[in-house]
Amino acid sequence: MRFPLSQPTLGGQESENVREAMASGWISGTGPYVDVFERALEQRTGRLSATALSSGTTALEILLCALGVGPGDEVVVPALTFAAPAAAVLNVGATPVLCDIDAESWTIAPEAVPALLTPRTRAVIAVDLMGHPCDYGRLTELGLPIVEDAAQAHGARTADGTAGAFGTASVFSFHANKVITSGEGGAVLTDDPELADRVRLIAHHGMRAGDGYRHRVVGRNGRMTNLTAAVGAAQVDRWDELVTGRLTATRLYDAHLTGHGFLPRPKASWASPSCWLYCVTSDERDATVRRARRNSVDARAVWPALSDLPLYRRYAPRPCPVASAVSSTAMWLPTWSHMTPEEVTAVAELVR
Ligand SMILES: Cc1ncc(COP(=O)(O)O)c(C=O)c1O
């Protein structure tokens, strides 16, 4: 038996919605399912506005543009993350400034940010890493726009709210390996109506309905299709089931692995993380990953710290030792929402 790193949990309603969208002829970047999906995301997060977009990366880029970030500007980004936030900053012509992470939460270390600020700093992108929310209380004290990158954190919480509800605006990804998926997809959420309006304007070719091709700004096409939203709309209806499924797998993995040469990823006392992919650390990470893969378990080493990558290390003005340490010891194990206890146990035994 092979255990992939992840797989989507798709059911009859997803198929039914897609068939319905096909039959209706609404297959491009507007349509009833886009509206349904956006309203459901607003309801889930308590945000005033959600705009569904073609990917999480597109959502980050369009949001940065809407915040007025461009050439000459700097944006602080955590040194340990999938590279999309740093790439998005570069793709809008600005410069990422890499910041170390906190050892307790593995999210951007608020106390490390002030030393990185310059007159050109325009925002901080805070990544809820692998489902662990950032310390938004302390980040807000910086007095800068905060972008919450909740791409990996559907269903995570703190006492102050749910992932997607923090910062000036937040971003989700709905890529197939995410807890809630639409295949490819993303969204920007905010409580600021003017910012939401700019996001929509940029994502819709820089024009509004009724503009008659008199474009107001240089836009892009970042829209989510109605076909994609048809899948997403069915997934948000199963939000609790999909989030709970991965948390149940997490608890069982923890029980099987803790004390057998593995440590679960740490968790801050103030956070109720969700699980994107189950993550553990081991001093013998690389050998463990190699052995697991030989045994048909698609275990993976986590990303290298961006501050250690030749492409990005020039953007780290200061050392990022915590990001480097985590990236050399942490690994993911197969995780999906409909994973059975037998499957978790089988993977854990092979890994042990
Ligand atoms: C933290 C983070 N931000 C942004 C993205 C980009 O999302 P997408 O793959 O939908 O473009 C990802 C993707 O995994 C991510 O992990």
The ligand as a MOL file (V3000), in Angstrom:
LIG
                    3D

  0  0  0     0  0            999 V3000
M  V30 BEGIN CTAB
M  V30 COUNTS 16 16 0 0 0
M  V30 BEGIN ATOM
M  V30 1 C 2.0030 29.9290 3.3490 0
M  V30 2 C 1.5370 29.8740 1.9240 0
M  V30 3 N 1.2190 31.0170 1.3080 0
M  V30 4 C 0.7760 31.0190 0.0410 0
M  V30 5 C 0.6420 29.8590 -0.6760 0
M  V30 6 C 0.2190 29.9200 -2.0940 0
M  V30 7 O -0.9950 29.3030 -2.3440 0
M  V30 8 P -1.3090 28.6900 -3.7780 0
M  V30 9 O -0.6000 27.3990 -3.8970 0
M  V30 10 O -2.8000 28.5340 -3.7520 0
M  V30 11 O -0.8710 29.6900 -4.7940 0
M  V30 12 C 0.9460 28.6440 -0.0750 0
M  V30 13 C 0.7910 27.3760 -0.8080 0
M  V30 14 O 0.9550 26.3040 -0.2980 0
M  V30 15 C 1.4160 28.6470 1.2610 0
M  V30 16 O 1.7420 27.5110 1.8780 0
M  V30 END ATOM
M  V30 BEGIN BOND
M  V30 1 1 1 2
M  V30 2 1 2 3
M  V30 3 2 2 15
M  V30 4 2 3 4
M  V30 5 1 4 5
M  V30 6 1 5 6
M  V30 7 2 5 12
M  V30 8 1 6 7
M  V30 9 1 7 8
M  V30 10 2 8 9
M  V30 11 1 8 10
M  V30 12 1 8 11
M  V30 13 1 12 13
M  V30 14 1 12 15
M  V30 15 2 13 14
M  V30 16 1 15 16
M  V30 END BOND
M  V30 END CTAB
M  END
